[in-house]
Amino acid sequence: MRRRLAMLALLAVTAFFMVVASTQGTETGPPAASEPAPSPGRLLTRYRVVGCRSHGDVAYLHGPHRREVAIGFDDGPWSDTAAFVRMLERNRARATFFLIGEQVNAGYRTTLLRELHDGDVLGDHTFTHPYLTQTPDVYSQLERTNRVIHALTGYTSCVFRPPYGAYDESIVRTARSLGLATVLWNVDPSDYTLPSSEAIAQRVMEQVQPGSIIISHDGGGPRGETLAAYPHIIKALRRRAYRIVTIPELLDFHPVYVPCIRLCDGIGVSRRELPRDAIIERAS
C-alpha cells in the first residue's frame, strides 16, 4: 500500500512540473531571462532633418572638380512644384529648391515635407525676390524667409541664392551671419525664357562639367517645358557617369538631424538611414 501511494505521489509531482513547463515561453508568458524584451524607446526613436551646416565667406559658382552635379530649382513653391517632386522621385534624383518667402504658406506644407522626406534641400531665395544690391533690408529679406520655412516645416536653410544673381560682398557677409552660404551657378539653360524642353536639355548638357551647379525654375511662370526636360537631363548626366547630389552635398555641407519619438510628419528616419556625414543634435 505504501509503495502504491508513493508511486501516485510521484506521478502527481511529475504531472505538475510538465504543466508548468508547457506554459513557459508562450505568447502570454514573460520572456525568458536570456532574451530580454527590446526597449520600446529604441524601437520608436526616429530622426528628422532640421537643416544643414554651411561654411565659407564666398559666393559659390560650382563645387569641387569631381564627377558630381547639383540641380537647383528657383522661385517656388508654385503650382508646378509638386509635379517636380514627383518627377525627381520617379527618376530617383534629388535637388535643392530655393523658396520665395512670401509664397511659403500652409497650402504647400505637404509638398515641402515631401521634399524633405525625399532628401531634397530647402534653400532661401529672399522674401519678395528683389534685386538685393538695390535693397536696404537684405537681412530682413533673408531672415524672414528662413523663419517662415522653419515655422512651416521645422527646417532651417543653410544655402541662399540671390535673385537674378545680384550680390556683393556685403550681401555674402549678411547671409553668412544667418548661417547661409551664398550659392549661384555655372550652368544656365535660361528656362525662364520658355524655350522647348529639347533646348533646355541641350543647353544643360553643353555647359555641364564636374562640380557644376545647374539653375532652373519650378516657379515664377509656366514650367511644363522645364519639367519635361529634366528626365532626359538626369538620364544624360548618368550616362556621363555624373552623380546627382544636392547643393549642400556638392559643397560638403553637413545635414543636421534631431531625434524624435513620433514619425515627425512622415520625414523621420532610423539611425541606420542617416547620411554618414550627418550631425545629430539634441531635440530642443
Buried (B, 14 or more C-beta within 10 A) or exposed (E): EEEEEEEEEEEEEEEEEEEEEEEEEEEEEEEEEEEEEEEEEEEEBBBBBBBBBBEBEEBBBBBEEEEBBBBBBBBBBBEBBBBBBBBBBEBEBBBBBBBBBEBBEEEBBEBBBBBBBBBBBBBBBBBBBBEBEEBEEBEBBBBBBBBBBBEBBBBBBBBBBBBEEEBEEEBBEBBBEBBBBBBBBBBBBEBBEBBEBEBBBBBBBEBBEBBBBBBBBBBBEEBEBBBBBBBBBBEBBBEEEBEBBBBBBBBEBBBBBBBBEEEBBEBBBEEEEBEEEBBEEEEE
